[in-house]
Amino acid sequence: MHISEGICSPPVLAAGMVIAAAGAAYGMKKIDTESIPKVGVLSSAFFVASLIHVPIGPTSVHLVLNGLMGLLLGWAAFPAIMIALLLQGVLFQYGGLTSLGVNTVNMALPAVICCCLFRGMIRGGDIKKTALAGFACGFVSLTLSIAFVALTLLLTQKGFLVTVQVVLAAHIPVMVIEGIVTAFALVFLKKVKPEILEVGT
């Protein structure tokens, strides 16, 4: 899911950096003093989850948890994901500094979209609806991230079509797992700390 240095064309990299910077700046405005620990914890969860890679053929897959971040943080998911990706790039050479913008957009924009789509379903007292929304959010957020990665690669060069197909096929089971993990996390939070789910975009 991380696009490495030297893969994307300069126009794609520039567009990604502009969109990521705008999203992160807007997200920073949404972070108040009380939400800083929550942003830090979720950024750490994203950092750790996306470090655990499972090799499948010529590619590898991992959990992302960006849907969960979107539901809990709204637009603040942009700076949280950007910081985690920056640390991964600097410490472990996953992704890179020049591709930080496109990688942030590919992960954070689906998080915000899913917040807008599913946040209404997790409010209130219905556990089943929360679980359903969590599964849908996890599944859709990862699907969108893969679609954005595919679009990023295809905008750079049409020759990446085969790579895109392999990445998509490899992540189909992970979409289901991502949905299940997100559903369990939201149901748990709903039972022990329901106020944390009352987030605005």
Residue, then its C-alpha position, 0 to 999 in steps of 0.5 A: m500500500h505504500i508507494s515508494e520513492g521514484i514510482c510516481s511522476p512529478p505532477v502526481l507527487a506535486a498534486g498529492m503533496v498539495i492535497a495532503a498539506a491542505g487536508a493536514a492543515y484543515g485537520m489540525k484546526k479540528i484538533d483541540t487540547e482534549s483530543i490530542p491523546k486520542v489522535g496520538v493513540l490512533s496515529s500509533a495504532f495506524f503506525v503499528a498495524s501497517l508495519i505488520h506485512v504478510p507476503i502474498g505472491p509478489t506483493s504484501v498486505h497489512l491492516v490499515l485501520n484508516g476507517l476506524m481513524g476516520l470515524l473517531l477523528g474526522w478530518a484530524a485523521f489527515p495529520a495523524i496519518m501523515i505523521a505516522l507515514l512520515l515516521q515509517g518513511v524515516l525510520f523504516q524506509y516504507g514509502g518515502l518523503t517525496s511520496l509522503g503526499v500521495n500516500t497520505v491522500n491515499m490513506a486519509l481521504p478514504a478515512v474522511i469519506c467514511c466518516c461522512l458516510f457512516r458516522g450517523m450510523i454509530r450514534g445512538g444506542d444500537i450495537k448491531k447498527t454500530a457493528l454493521a457500520g464498523f464493518a462497512c467502514g473498514f471494508v469501504s475505507l480499505t477498498l477506497s485506499i486501494a482504488f486511490v493507489a491504483l489511480t495514482l499508479l495509473l496516472t503515472q504510467k499505464g504500464f502499472l495495470v498488471t501491478v494494480q490488478v495484483v494489489l487489488a486481488a491480494h487485498i480482497p481478504v484483507m478488506v473483510i478482515e479490516g471490516i471485522v476488526t473495525a466492527f469489533a473496535l467500535v462495538f467495544l468503544k460503544k460499550v465502554k466509552p460511547e462518548i468517544l464516538e461522538v465526533g464531527t468531521 
